[in-house]
Amino acid sequence: MEIIVAENAGFCFGVKRALELVARAANDSSRPVYTLGALIHNPQEVARLEVSGVKQVGGVEEVEEGALVLSAHGVDPGVEREARTRGLPVIDATCPFVKRAHDHIVTLAREGYSVVILGDPGHREVEGLAARVSGKAAIVATAREAERLPFRKRYGLVVQTTQRPEALREVAGALAERCRELRVFNTICEATMKRQESARELAERVDAMIVVGGRNSANTKRLVEICAATGTPTHHVETADELESAWIRGAARVGVTAGASTPGWIIDDVVSHLRELEAEGSVV
Ligand code: F3S
């Protein structure tokens, strides 16, 4: 059985940068380091950080002293202000591509567009984006939702960095019929597009696909959808021990891909475990 790992899989630039910033802060033993919520959407990697002394808090008010890390997804600017008011050193791990989306949404609001965000409601990145315009943005997850928006003179659209380009096309098409003028900022990041393209291309030429990543990871869920849409049986796991031998029984080729917040060690574990399942004779 051939096991093929997608050309673009696992940690993206923004996640690597966030982890490096946190590791540097944790090495400076003069102060504790806290992250606001999970630094990245991968429970195993977050648990590893906790072992190295990086603690997670639910709000700024929980931190008496120590450095506060803002996650790669970005946060509400009010949270950052509160941290600075309390005198806490802030380590801003917001991905530069998320910041670019922040700048675009502010531009749209300033120039008088009715702002729409294509994204997952409740996702931290989407909440951080909406907070940039004081919550005055419509959040839509599908073209059908966009079709229900009221008719306006001008709509401006920004996109959660991990959305699918197809979803952007559909929502932009729907919005174009709800206004006289539409301005679109394609803020899907390059890492997302490369991972999605590699996943699709691989899924089309294997007998089974394994997608590795946190169940709370939006970009991992997107990879699962993309692989499943090719018709290839697709399975989502967070860790190697969730693999089932039945999934690869009779498969000549198995593809593996992983979300942008999945560390290399988990991908390696999954590949090794697939080999073990094969060696155990669980597969033909
Ligand atoms: Fe940044 Fe894109 Fe990764 S927005 S955190 S490079 S998935």
Boltz pocket constraint, residues with backbone or C-beta under 6 A from the ligand:
constraints:
  - pocket:
      binder: B
      contacts: [[A, 12], [A, 13], [A, 14], [A, 15], [A, 72], [A, 95], [A, 96], [A, 97], [A, 98], [A, 161], [A, 162], [A, 189], [A, 190], [A, 191], [A, 192], [A, 219], [A, 260]]
      max_distance: 6.0
